[in-house]
Amino acid sequence: KPAQGPQAVAPVAKSDRLLGGNPMDLFLKIAMAAILILLLVRLWPAYKQWQERSTKAGAGYWAAALLPLGAVVLLVILLILAMRAL
């Protein structure tokens, strides 16, 4: 039985679903994608240069990076447990 009254929803045309309901939304999505692609193209040479000139990480570097990451994970777990206790 179809919904009646204030809960009834008008059917959405297929073209509206493809465009996101508003043509401006589609334009903004395309514009943001174009800006992102231009940004990646612009930064690619710098990325290649950084990779060539960077120092390679050794075993000690990874341990130094994992220590703060582990501390953050522990803090998040403690916060979750504290919120569950409330």
PyMOL Python script that loads the backbone (N, CA, C, O; Angstrom):
from pymol import cmd

cmd.read_pdbstr("""\
ATOM      1  N   LYS A   1       0.852  -1.175   0.000  1.00  0.00           N
ATOM      2  CA  LYS A   1       0.000   0.000   0.000  1.00  0.00           C
ATOM      3  C   LYS A   1       0.898   1.238   0.000  1.00  0.00           C
ATOM      4  O   LYS A   1       1.740   1.376   0.887  1.00  0.00           O
ATOM      5  N   PRO A   2       0.740   2.143  -0.975  1.00  0.00           N
ATOM      6  CA  PRO A   2       1.592   3.337  -1.020  1.00  0.00           C
ATOM      7  C   PRO A   2       1.305   4.272   0.143  1.00  0.00           C
ATOM      8  O   PRO A   2       0.187   4.324   0.657  1.00  0.00           O
ATOM      9  N   ALA A   3       2.324   5.006   0.548  1.00  0.00           N
ATOM     10  CA  ALA A   3       2.184   5.956   1.652  1.00  0.00           C
ATOM     11  C   ALA A   3       1.281   7.100   1.241  1.00  0.00           C
ATOM     12  O   ALA A   3       1.295   7.548   0.095  1.00  0.00           O
ATOM     13  N   GLN A   4       0.497   7.564   2.199  1.00  0.00           N
ATOM     14  CA  GLN A   4      -0.417   8.675   1.932  1.00  0.00           C
ATOM     15  C   GLN A   4      -0.213   9.742   2.984  1.00  0.00           C
ATOM     16  O   GLN A   4       0.337   9.481   4.054  1.00  0.00           O
ATOM     17  N   GLY A   5      -0.661  10.945   2.672  1.00  0.00           N
ATOM     18  CA  GLY A   5      -0.570  12.024   3.637  1.00  0.00           C
ATOM     19  C   GLY A   5       0.782  12.707   3.594  1.00  0.00           C
ATOM     20  O   GLY A   5       1.461  12.671   2.568  1.00  0.00           O
ATOM     21  N   PRO A   6       1.193  13.344   4.720  1.00  0.00           N
ATOM     22  CA  PRO A   6       2.445  14.108   4.726  1.00  0.00           C
ATOM     23  C   PRO A   6       3.685  13.240   4.541  1.00  0.00           C
ATOM     24  O   PRO A   6       4.742  13.751   4.171  1.00  0.00           O
ATOM     25  N   GLN A   7       3.573  11.919   4.794  1.00  0.00           N
ATOM     26  CA  GLN A   7       4.732  11.049   4.646  1.00  0.00           C
ATOM     27  C   GLN A   7       4.985  10.669   3.181  1.00  0.00           C
ATOM     28  O   GLN A   7       6.054  10.161   2.845  1.00  0.00           O
ATOM     29  N   ALA A   8       4.004  10.917   2.319  1.00  0.00           N
ATOM     30  CA  ALA A   8       4.146  10.534   0.914  1.00  0.00           C
ATOM     31  C   ALA A   8       5.290  11.316   0.281  1.00  0.00           C
ATOM     32  O   ALA A   8       5.411  12.525   0.476  1.00  0.00           O
ATOM     33  N   VAL A   9       6.116  10.626  -0.467  1.00  0.00           N
ATOM     34  CA  VAL A   9       7.264  11.241  -1.126  1.00  0.00           C
ATOM     35  C   VAL A   9       7.033  11.192  -2.617  1.00  0.00           C
ATOM     36  O   VAL A   9       6.696  10.143  -3.165  1.00  0.00           O
ATOM     37  N   ALA A  10       7.211  12.312  -3.272  1.00  0.00           N
ATOM     38  CA  ALA A  10       7.049  12.356  -4.722  1.00  0.00           C
ATOM     39  C   ALA A  10       8.167  11.553  -5.363  1.00  0.00           C
ATOM     40  O   ALA A  10       9.307  11.607  -4.901  1.00  0.00           O
ATOM     41  N   PRO A  11       7.861  10.806  -6.424  1.00  0.00           N
ATOM     42  CA  PRO A  11       8.906  10.035  -7.090  1.00  0.00           C
ATOM     43  C   PRO A  11       9.950  10.962  -7.706  1.00  0.00           C
ATOM     44  O   PRO A  11       9.628  12.040  -8.204  1.00  0.00           O
ATOM     45  N   VAL A  12      11.186  10.527  -7.662  1.00  0.00           N
ATOM     46  CA  VAL A  12      12.301  11.311  -8.191  1.00  0.00           C
ATOM     47  C   VAL A  12      12.595  10.847  -9.599  1.00  0.00           C
ATOM     48  O   VAL A  12      12.738   9.651  -9.852  1.00  0.00           O
ATOM     49  N   ALA A  13      12.685  11.788 -10.508  1.00  0.00           N
ATOM     50  CA  ALA A  13      12.997  11.438 -11.890  1.00  0.00           C
ATOM     51  C   ALA A  13      14.405  10.883 -11.974  1.00  0.00           C
ATOM     52  O   ALA A  13      15.281  11.260 -11.195  1.00  0.00           O
ATOM     53  N   LYS A  14      14.616   9.982 -12.927  1.00  0.00           N
ATOM     54  CA  LYS A  14      15.929   9.351 -13.075  1.00  0.00           C
ATOM     55  C   LYS A  14      17.006  10.393 -13.371  1.00  0.00           C
ATOM     56  O   LYS A  14      18.129  10.270 -12.882  1.00  0.00           O
ATOM     57  N   SER A  15      16.682  11.413 -14.161  1.00  0.00           N
ATOM     58  CA  SER A  15      17.678  12.435 -14.487  1.00  0.00           C
ATOM     59  C   SER A  15      18.077  13.219 -13.241  1.00  0.00           C
ATOM     60  O   SER A  15      19.231  13.630 -13.124  1.00  0.00           O
ATOM     61  N   ASP A  16      17.144  13.437 -12.302  1.00  0.00           N
ATOM     62  CA  ASP A  16      17.478  14.134 -11.068  1.00  0.00           C
ATOM     63  C   ASP A  16      18.462  13.335 -10.227  1.00  0.00           C
ATOM     64  O   ASP A  16      19.362  13.905  -9.610  1.00  0.00           O
ATOM     65  N   ARG A  17      18.295  12.018 -10.199  1.00  0.00           N
ATOM     66  CA  ARG A  17      19.220  11.190  -9.421  1.00  0.00           C
ATOM     67  C   ARG A  17      20.612  11.228 -10.020  1.00  0.00           C
ATOM     68  O   ARG A  17      21.598  11.240  -9.284  1.00  0.00           O
ATOM     69  N   LEU A  18      20.711  11.246 -11.337  1.00  0.00           N
ATOM     70  CA  LEU A  18      22.021  11.263 -11.985  1.00  0.00           C
ATOM     71  C   LEU A  18      22.733  12.590 -11.744  1.00  0.00           C
ATOM     72  O   LEU A  18      23.956  12.616 -11.607  1.00  0.00           O
ATOM     73  N   LEU A  19      21.995  13.677 -11.693  1.00  0.00           N
ATOM     74  CA  LEU A  19      22.600  14.987 -11.504  1.00  0.00           C
ATOM     75  C   LEU A  19      22.770  15.346 -10.039  1.00  0.00           C
ATOM     76  O   LEU A  19      23.350  16.386  -9.727  1.00  0.00           O
ATOM     77  N   GLY A  20      22.283  14.519  -9.139  1.00  0.00           N
ATOM     78  CA  GLY A  20      22.379  14.817  -7.731  1.00  0.00           C
ATOM     79  C   GLY A  20      21.264  15.726  -7.261  1.00  0.00           C
ATOM     80  O   GLY A  20      21.344  16.274  -6.162  1.00  0.00           O
ATOM     81  N   GLY A  21      20.235  15.900  -8.056  1.00  0.00           N
ATOM     82  CA  GLY A  21      19.098  16.707  -7.660  1.00  0.00           C
ATOM     83  C   GLY A  21      19.224  18.165  -8.053  1.00  0.00           C
ATOM     84  O   GLY A  21      18.207  18.827  -8.258  1.00  0.00           O
ATOM     85  N   ASN A  22      20.418  18.682  -8.164  1.00  0.00           N
ATOM     86  CA  ASN A  22      20.626  20.091  -8.457  1.00  0.00           C
ATOM     87  C   ASN A  22      21.784  20.203  -9.440  1.00  0.00           C
ATOM     88  O   ASN A  22      22.864  19.678  -9.170  1.00  0.00           O
ATOM     89  N   PRO A  23      21.589  20.871 -10.571  1.00  0.00           N
ATOM     90  CA  PRO A  23      22.689  20.995 -11.548  1.00  0.00           C
ATOM     91  C   PRO A  23      23.930  21.664 -10.960  1.00  0.00           C
ATOM     92  O   PRO A  23      25.048  21.386 -11.394  1.00  0.00           O
ATOM     93  N   MET A  24      23.737  22.546  -9.972  1.00  0.00           N
ATOM     94  CA  MET A  24      24.888  23.196  -9.349  1.00  0.00           C
ATOM     95  C   MET A  24      25.741  22.181  -8.593  1.00  0.00           C
ATOM     96  O   MET A  24      26.965  22.303  -8.558  1.00  0.00           O
ATOM     97  N   ASP A  25      25.098  21.177  -7.985  1.00  0.00           N
ATOM     98  CA  ASP A  25      25.852  20.128  -7.296  1.00  0.00           C
ATOM     99  C   ASP A  25      26.764  19.396  -8.271  1.00  0.00           C
ATOM    100  O   ASP A  25      27.922  19.120  -7.960  1.00  0.00           O
ATOM    101  N   LEU A  26      26.243  19.085  -9.441  1.00  0.00           N
ATOM    102  CA  LEU A  26      27.048  18.392 -10.447  1.00  0.00           C
ATOM    103  C   LEU A  26      28.212  19.278 -10.886  1.00  0.00           C
ATOM    104  O   LEU A  26      29.339  18.800 -11.014  1.00  0.00           O
ATOM    105  N   PHE A  27      27.948  20.558 -11.115  1.00  0.00           N
ATOM    106  CA  PHE A  27      29.014  21.477 -11.512  1.00  0.00           C
ATOM    107  C   PHE A  27      30.098  21.541 -10.448  1.00  0.00           C
ATOM    108  O   PHE A  27      31.286  21.520 -10.771  1.00  0.00           O
ATOM    109  N   LEU A  28      29.698  21.619  -9.173  1.00  0.00           N
ATOM    110  CA  LEU A  28      30.680  21.699  -8.094  1.00  0.00           C
ATOM    111  C   LEU A  28      31.503  20.416  -7.992  1.00  0.00           C
ATOM    112  O   LEU A  28      32.703  20.471  -7.723  1.00  0.00           O
ATOM    113  N   LYS A  29      30.874  19.274  -8.203  1.00  0.00           N
ATOM    114  CA  LYS A  29      31.614  18.010  -8.170  1.00  0.00           C
ATOM    115  C   LYS A  29      32.643  17.957  -9.293  1.00  0.00           C
ATOM    116  O   LYS A  29      33.784  17.549  -9.077  1.00  0.00           O
ATOM    117  N   ILE A  30      32.243  18.368 -10.483  1.00  0.00           N
ATOM    118  CA  ILE A  30      33.163  18.361 -11.626  1.00  0.00           C
ATOM    119  C   ILE A  30      34.284  19.376 -11.398  1.00  0.00           C
ATOM    120  O   ILE A  30      35.445  19.090 -11.691  1.00  0.00           O
ATOM    121  N   ALA A  31      33.946  20.556 -10.877  1.00  0.00           N
ATOM    122  CA  ALA A  31      34.963  21.582 -10.618  1.00  0.00           C
ATOM    123  C   ALA A  31      35.962  21.097  -9.569  1.00  0.00           C
ATOM    124  O   ALA A  31      37.166  21.294  -9.731  1.00  0.00           O
ATOM    125  N   MET A  32      35.488  20.474  -8.511  1.00  0.00           N
ATOM    126  CA  MET A  32      36.400  19.986  -7.471  1.00  0.00           C
ATOM    127  C   MET A  32      37.294  18.871  -8.017  1.00  0.00           C
ATOM    128  O   MET A  32      38.474  18.800  -7.672  1.00  0.00           O
ATOM    129  N   ALA A  33      36.744  18.004  -8.865  1.00  0.00           N
ATOM    130  CA  ALA A  33      37.562  16.951  -9.466  1.00  0.00           C
ATOM    131  C   ALA A  33      38.636  17.560 -10.357  1.00  0.00           C
ATOM    132  O   ALA A  33      39.779  17.103 -10.348  1.00  0.00           O
ATOM    133  N   ALA A  34      38.286  18.580 -11.122  1.00  0.00           N
ATOM    134  CA  ALA A  34      39.263  19.235 -11.997  1.00  0.00           C
ATOM    135  C   ALA A  34      40.354  19.919 -11.170  1.00  0.00           C
ATOM    136  O   ALA A  34      41.533  19.844 -11.518  1.00  0.00           O
ATOM    137  N   ILE A  35      39.969  20.581 -10.081  1.00  0.00           N
ATOM    138  CA  ILE A  35      40.958  21.235  -9.216  1.00  0.00           C
ATOM    139  C   ILE A  35      41.891  20.199  -8.595  1.00  0.00           C
ATOM    140  O   ILE A  35      43.099  20.421  -8.512  1.00  0.00           O
ATOM    141  N   LEU A  36      41.339  19.076  -8.161  1.00  0.00           N
ATOM    142  CA  LEU A  36      42.161  18.026  -7.572  1.00  0.00           C
ATOM    143  C   LEU A  36      43.156  17.474  -8.584  1.00  0.00           C
ATOM    144  O   LEU A  36      44.320  17.250  -8.252  1.00  0.00           O
ATOM    145  N   ILE A  37      42.711  17.254  -9.804  1.00  0.00           N
ATOM    146  CA  ILE A  37      43.611  16.738 -10.849  1.00  0.00           C
ATOM    147  C   ILE A  37      44.710  17.762 -11.143  1.00  0.00           C
ATOM    148  O   ILE A  37      45.878  17.393 -11.264  1.00  0.00           O
ATOM    149  N   LEU A  38      44.350  19.042 -11.260  1.00  0.00           N
ATOM    150  CA  LEU A  38      45.364  20.078 -11.496  1.00  0.00           C
ATOM    151  C   LEU A  38      46.367  20.154 -10.352  1.00  0.00           C
ATOM    152  O   LEU A  38      47.563  20.340 -10.580  1.00  0.00           O
ATOM    153  N   LEU A  39      45.884  20.011  -9.131  1.00  0.00           N
ATOM    154  CA  LEU A  39      46.773  20.033  -7.975  1.00  0.00           C
ATOM    155  C   LEU A  39      47.759  18.866  -8.024  1.00  0.00           C
ATOM    156  O   LEU A  39      48.950  19.043  -7.768  1.00  0.00           O
ATOM    157  N   LEU A  40      47.259  17.680  -8.352  1.00  0.00           N
ATOM    158  CA  LEU A  40      48.144  16.513  -8.436  1.00  0.00           C
ATOM    159  C   LEU A  40      49.172  16.671  -9.548  1.00  0.00           C
ATOM    160  O   LEU A  40      50.340  16.326  -9.370  1.00  0.00           O
ATOM    161  N   VAL A  41      48.743  17.192 -10.694  1.00  0.00           N
ATOM    162  CA  VAL A  41      49.678  17.407 -11.808  1.00  0.00           C
ATOM    163  C   VAL A  41      50.741  18.425 -11.412  1.00  0.00           C
ATOM    164  O   VAL A  41      51.916  18.264 -11.740  1.00  0.00           O
ATOM    165  N   ARG A  42      50.324  19.473 -10.705  1.00  0.00           N
ATOM    166  CA  ARG A  42      51.264  20.530 -10.305  1.00  0.00           C
ATOM    167  C   ARG A  42      52.273  20.030  -9.266  1.00  0.00           C
ATOM    168  O   ARG A  42      53.434  20.437  -9.291  1.00  0.00           O
ATOM    169  N   LEU A  43      51.845  19.157  -8.358  1.00  0.00           N
ATOM    170  CA  LEU A  43      52.721  18.701  -7.290  1.00  0.00           C
ATOM    171  C   LEU A  43      53.574  17.487  -7.662  1.00  0.00           C
ATOM    172  O   LEU A  43      54.496  17.141  -6.924  1.00  0.00           O
ATOM    173  N   TRP A  44      53.286  16.840  -8.780  1.00  0.00           N
ATOM    174  CA  TRP A  44      54.007  15.625  -9.144  1.00  0.00           C
ATOM    175  C   TRP A  44      55.519  15.836  -9.254  1.00  0.00           C
ATOM    176  O   TRP A  44      56.266  15.024  -8.708  1.00  0.00           O
ATOM    177  N   PRO A  45      56.015  16.889  -9.934  1.00  0.00           N
ATOM    178  CA  PRO A  45      57.477  17.078 -10.005  1.00  0.00           C
ATOM    179  C   PRO A  45      58.121  17.253  -8.627  1.00  0.00           C
ATOM    180  O   PRO A  45      59.210  16.733  -8.387  1.00  0.00           O
ATOM    181  N   ALA A  46      57.469  17.970  -7.731  1.00  0.00           N
ATOM    182  CA  ALA A  46      58.016  18.153  -6.390  1.00  0.00           C
ATOM    183  C   ALA A  46      58.062  16.817  -5.653  1.00  0.00           C
ATOM    184  O   ALA A  46      59.029  16.527  -4.949  1.00  0.00           O
ATOM    185  N   TYR A  47      57.025  16.010  -5.814  1.00  0.00           N
ATOM    186  CA  TYR A  47      56.992  14.687  -5.177  1.00  0.00           C
ATOM    187  C   TYR A  47      58.155  13.831  -5.670  1.00  0.00           C
ATOM    188  O   TYR A  47      58.831  13.184  -4.870  1.00  0.00           O
ATOM    189  N   LYS A  48      58.390  13.823  -6.975  1.00  0.00           N
ATOM    190  CA  LYS A  48      59.492  13.020  -7.530  1.00  0.00           C
ATOM    191  C   LYS A  48      60.831  13.500  -6.966  1.00  0.00           C
ATOM    192  O   LYS A  48      61.699  12.688  -6.648  1.00  0.00           O
ATOM    193  N   GLN A  49      60.995  14.797  -6.845  1.00  0.00           N
ATOM    194  CA  GLN A  49      62.238  15.354  -6.311  1.00  0.00           C
ATOM    195  C   GLN A  49      62.412  14.985  -4.838  1.00  0.00           C
ATOM    196  O   GLN A  49      63.515  14.644  -4.411  1.00  0.00           O
ATOM    197  N   TRP A  50      61.343  15.051  -4.071  1.00  0.00           N
ATOM    198  CA  TRP A  50      61.407  14.675  -2.654  1.00  0.00           C
ATOM    199  C   TRP A  50      61.793  13.210  -2.503  1.00  0.00           C
ATOM    200  O   TRP A  50      62.576  12.860  -1.620  1.00  0.00           O
ATOM    201  N   GLN A  51      61.252  12.365  -3.351  1.00  0.00           N
ATOM    202  CA  GLN A  51      61.555  10.941  -3.268  1.00  0.00           C
ATOM    203  C   GLN A  51      63.018  10.657  -3.608  1.00  0.00           C
ATOM    204  O   GLN A  51      63.647   9.805  -2.980  1.00  0.00           O
ATOM    205  N   GLU A  52      63.555  11.360  -4.589  1.00  0.00           N
ATOM    206  CA  GLU A  52      64.944  11.140  -4.979  1.00  0.00           C
ATOM    207  C   GLU A  52      65.924  11.631  -3.911  1.00  0.00           C
ATOM    208  O   GLU A  52      66.960  11.001  -3.694  1.00  0.00           O
ATOM    209  N   ARG A  53      65.618  12.729  -3.252  1.00  0.00           N
ATOM    210  CA  ARG A  53      66.540  13.338  -2.292  1.00  0.00           C
ATOM    211  C   ARG A  53      66.320  12.897  -0.850  1.00  0.00           C
ATOM    212  O   ARG A  53      67.098  13.274   0.027  1.00  0.00           O
ATOM    213  N   SER A  54      65.292  12.117  -0.584  1.00  0.00           N
ATOM    214  CA  SER A  54      64.986  11.754   0.803  1.00  0.00           C
ATOM    215  C   SER A  54      65.938  10.682   1.321  1.00  0.00           C
ATOM    216  O   SER A  54      66.506   9.903   0.556  1.00  0.00           O
ATOM    217  N   THR A  55      66.093  10.666   2.637  1.00  0.00           N
ATOM    218  CA  THR A  55      66.894   9.607   3.247  1.00  0.00           C
ATOM    219  C   THR A  55      66.008   8.388   3.449  1.00  0.00           C
ATOM    220  O   THR A  55      64.816   8.512   3.730  1.00  0.00           O
ATOM    221  N   LYS A  56      66.589   7.235   3.307  1.00  0.00           N
ATOM    222  CA  LYS A  56      65.825   6.002   3.457  1.00  0.00           C
ATOM    223  C   LYS A  56      65.738   5.630   4.930  1.00  0.00           C
ATOM    224  O   LYS A  56      66.711   5.751   5.675  1.00  0.00           O
ATOM    225  N   ALA A  57      64.570   5.180   5.334  1.00  0.00           N
ATOM    226  CA  ALA A  57      64.334   4.852   6.741  1.00  0.00           C
ATOM    227  C   ALA A  57      64.993   3.528   7.092  1.00  0.00           C
ATOM    228  O   ALA A  57      64.935   2.562   6.331  1.00  0.00           O
ATOM    229  N   GLY A  58      65.620   3.506   8.261  1.00  0.00           N
ATOM    230  CA  GLY A  58      66.227   2.286   8.771  1.00  0.00           C
ATOM    231  C   GLY A  58      65.355   1.685   9.859  1.00  0.00           C
ATOM    232  O   GLY A  58      64.239   2.148  10.098  1.00  0.00           O
ATOM    233  N   ALA A  59      65.866   0.653  10.518  1.00  0.00           N
ATOM    234  CA  ALA A  59      65.089  -0.043  11.542  1.00  0.00           C
ATOM    235  C   ALA A  59      64.765   0.872  12.721  1.00  0.00           C
ATOM    236  O   ALA A  59      63.658   0.803  13.257  1.00  0.00           O
ATOM    237  N   GLY A  60      65.686   1.713  13.133  1.00  0.00           N
ATOM    238  CA  GLY A  60      65.461   2.612  14.255  1.00  0.00           C
ATOM    239  C   GLY A  60      64.386   3.657  13.983  1.00  0.00           C
ATOM    240  O   GLY A  60      63.679   4.083  14.896  1.00  0.00           O
ATOM    241  N   TYR A  61      64.270   4.064  12.731  1.00  0.00           N
ATOM    242  CA  TYR A  61      63.263   5.061  12.371  1.00  0.00           C
ATOM    243  C   TYR A  61      61.853   4.510  12.569  1.00  0.00           C
ATOM    244  O   TYR A  61      60.957   5.204  13.049  1.00  0.00           O
ATOM    245  N   TRP A  62      61.679   3.236  12.183  1.00  0.00           N
ATOM    246  CA  TRP A  62      60.329   2.651  12.300  1.00  0.00           C
ATOM    247  C   TRP A  62      59.924   2.491  13.761  1.00  0.00           C
ATOM    248  O   TRP A  62      58.765   2.712  14.109  1.00  0.00           O
ATOM    249  N   ALA A  63      60.846   2.117  14.600  1.00  0.00           N
ATOM    250  CA  ALA A  63      60.522   1.982  16.020  1.00  0.00           C
ATOM    251  C   ALA A  63      60.155   3.347  16.605  1.00  0.00           C
ATOM    252  O   ALA A  63      59.242   3.450  17.425  1.00  0.00           O
ATOM    253  N   ALA A  64      60.861   4.383  16.185  1.00  0.00           N
ATOM    254  CA  ALA A  64      60.569   5.724  16.677  1.00  0.00           C
ATOM    255  C   ALA A  64      59.208   6.213  16.184  1.00  0.00           C
ATOM    256  O   ALA A  64      58.551   6.989  16.878  1.00  0.00           O
ATOM    257  N   ALA A  65      58.776   5.780  15.017  1.00  0.00           N
ATOM    258  CA  ALA A  65      57.472   6.182  14.499  1.00  0.00           C
ATOM    259  C   ALA A  65      56.349   5.372  15.134  1.00  0.00           C
ATOM    260  O   ALA A  65      55.259   5.899  15.358  1.00  0.00           O
ATOM    261  N   LEU A  66      56.598   4.106  15.426  1.00  0.00           N
ATOM    262  CA  LEU A  66      55.550   3.257  15.985  1.00  0.00           C
ATOM    263  C   LEU A  66      55.243   3.583  17.436  1.00  0.00           C
ATOM    264  O   LEU A  66      54.121   3.350  17.888  1.00  0.00           O
ATOM    265  N   LEU A  67      56.196   4.109  18.172  1.00  0.00           N
ATOM    266  CA  LEU A  67      55.966   4.439  19.575  1.00  0.00           C
ATOM    267  C   LEU A  67      54.870   5.499  19.749  1.00  0.00           C
ATOM    268  O   LEU A  67      53.933   5.255  20.509  1.00  0.00           O
ATOM    269  N   PRO A  68      54.937   6.661  19.085  1.00  0.00           N
ATOM    270  CA  PRO A  68      53.847   7.638  19.243  1.00  0.00           C
ATOM    271  C   PRO A  68      52.533   7.141  18.650  1.00  0.00           C
ATOM    272  O   PRO A  68      51.465   7.430  19.189  1.00  0.00           O
ATOM    273  N   LEU A  69      52.597   6.394  17.543  1.00  0.00           N
ATOM    274  CA  LEU A  69      51.363   5.847  16.970  1.00  0.00           C
ATOM    275  C   LEU A  69      50.691   4.889  17.946  1.00  0.00           C
ATOM    276  O   LEU A  69      49.470   4.917  18.103  1.00  0.00           O
ATOM    277  N   GLY A  70      51.469   4.058  18.589  1.00  0.00           N
ATOM    278  CA  GLY A  70      50.925   3.146  19.594  1.00  0.00           C
ATOM    279  C   GLY A  70      50.333   3.896  20.768  1.00  0.00           C
ATOM    280  O   GLY A  70      49.302   3.496  21.309  1.00  0.00           O
ATOM    281  N   ALA A  71      50.980   4.985  21.167  1.00  0.00           N
ATOM    282  CA  ALA A  71      50.459   5.791  22.267  1.00  0.00           C
ATOM    283  C   ALA A  71      49.112   6.412  21.900  1.00  0.00           C
ATOM    284  O   ALA A  71      48.210   6.477  22.735  1.00  0.00           O
ATOM    285  N   VAL A  72      48.978   6.862  20.667  1.00  0.00           N
ATOM    286  CA  VAL A  72      47.701   7.437  20.220  1.00  0.00           C
ATOM    287  C   VAL A  72      46.613   6.369  20.194  1.00  0.00           C
ATOM    288  O   VAL A  72      45.489   6.618  20.630  1.00  0.00           O
ATOM    289  N   VAL A  73      46.937   5.188  19.688  1.00  0.00           N
ATOM    290  CA  VAL A  73      45.961   4.099  19.659  1.00  0.00           C
ATOM    291  C   VAL A  73      45.529   3.742  21.075  1.00  0.00           C
ATOM    292  O   VAL A  73      44.342   3.541  21.332  1.00  0.00           O
ATOM    293  N   LEU A  74      46.486   3.663  21.992  1.00  0.00           N
ATOM    294  CA  LEU A  74      46.158   3.383  23.388  1.00  0.00           C
ATOM    295  C   LEU A  74      45.253   4.462  23.985  1.00  0.00           C
ATOM    296  O   LEU A  74      44.294   4.146  24.690  1.00  0.00           O
ATOM    297  N   LEU A  75      45.549   5.716  23.709  1.00  0.00           N
ATOM    298  CA  LEU A  75      44.726   6.814  24.210  1.00  0.00           C
ATOM    299  C   LEU A  75      43.301   6.720  23.682  1.00  0.00           C
ATOM    300  O   LEU A  75      42.346   6.924  24.432  1.00  0.00           O
ATOM    301  N   VAL A  76      43.152   6.415  22.406  1.00  0.00           N
ATOM    302  CA  VAL A  76      41.813   6.288  21.819  1.00  0.00           C
ATOM    303  C   VAL A  76      41.052   5.135  22.462  1.00  0.00           C
ATOM    304  O   VAL A  76      39.868   5.268  22.772  1.00  0.00           O
ATOM    305  N   ILE A  77      41.719   4.013  22.663  1.00  0.00           N
ATOM    306  CA  ILE A  77      41.065   2.866  23.311  1.00  0.00           C
ATOM    307  C   ILE A  77      40.638   3.234  24.728  1.00  0.00           C
ATOM    308  O   ILE A  77      39.527   2.907  25.144  1.00  0.00           O
ATOM    309  N   LEU A  78      41.506   3.906  25.468  1.00  0.00           N
ATOM    310  CA  LEU A  78      41.146   4.339  26.822  1.00  0.00           C
ATOM    311  C   LEU A  78      39.965   5.304  26.831  1.00  0.00           C
ATOM    312  O   LEU A  78      39.098   5.219  27.701  1.00  0.00           O
ATOM    313  N   LEU A  79      39.928   6.217  25.871  1.00  0.00           N
ATOM    314  CA  LEU A  79      38.807   7.143  25.784  1.00  0.00           C
ATOM    315  C   LEU A  79      37.506   6.419  25.466  1.00  0.00           C
ATOM    316  O   LEU A  79      36.464   6.741  26.036  1.00  0.00           O
ATOM    317  N   ILE A  80      37.557   5.451  24.568  1.00  0.00           N
ATOM    318  CA  ILE A  80      36.363   4.671  24.237  1.00  0.00           C
ATOM    319  C   ILE A  80      35.876   3.915  25.472  1.00  0.00           C
ATOM    320  O   ILE A  80      34.682   3.912  25.773  1.00  0.00           O
ATOM    321  N   LEU A  81      36.793   3.282  26.177  1.00  0.00           N
ATOM    322  CA  LEU A  81      36.399   2.541  27.385  1.00  0.00           C
ATOM    323  C   LEU A  81      35.843   3.471  28.448  1.00  0.00           C
ATOM    324  O   LEU A  81      34.903   3.107  29.155  1.00  0.00           O
ATOM    325  N   ALA A  82      36.406   4.664  28.572  1.00  0.00           N
ATOM    326  CA  ALA A  82      35.899   5.628  29.568  1.00  0.00           C
ATOM    327  C   ALA A  82      34.495   6.093  29.213  1.00  0.00           C
ATOM    328  O   ALA A  82      33.662   6.291  30.098  1.00  0.00           O
ATOM    329  N   MET A  83      34.226   6.270  27.923  1.00  0.00           N
ATOM    330  CA  MET A  83      32.894   6.716  27.514  1.00  0.00           C
ATOM    331  C   MET A  83      31.866   5.606  27.679  1.00  0.00           C
ATOM    332  O   MET A  83      30.701   5.883  27.963  1.00  0.00           O
ATOM    333  N   ARG A  84      32.273   4.372  27.508  1.00  0.00           N
ATOM    334  CA  ARG A  84      31.349   3.248  27.698  1.00  0.00           C
ATOM    335  C   ARG A  84      30.985   3.093  29.179  1.00  0.00           C
ATOM    336  O   ARG A  84      29.891   2.633  29.506  1.00  0.00           O
ATOM    337  N   ALA A  85      31.895   3.473  30.062  1.00  0.00           N
ATOM    338  CA  ALA A  85      31.660   3.332  31.497  1.00  0.00           C
ATOM    339  C   ALA A  85      30.637   4.354  32.001  1.00  0.00           C
ATOM    340  O   ALA A  85      30.036   4.158  33.057  1.00  0.00           O
ATOM    341  N   LEU A  86      30.441   5.427  31.261  1.00  0.00           N
ATOM    342  CA  LEU A  86      29.490   6.459  31.720  1.00  0.00           C
ATOM    343  C   LEU A  86      28.073   6.034  31.576  1.00  0.00           C
ATOM    344  O   LEU A  86      27.164   6.789  31.918  1.00  0.00           O
TER     345      LEU A  86
END
""", "prot")
cmd.dss("prot")
cmd.show_as("cartoon", "prot")
cmd.util.cbc("prot")
cmd.orient("prot")
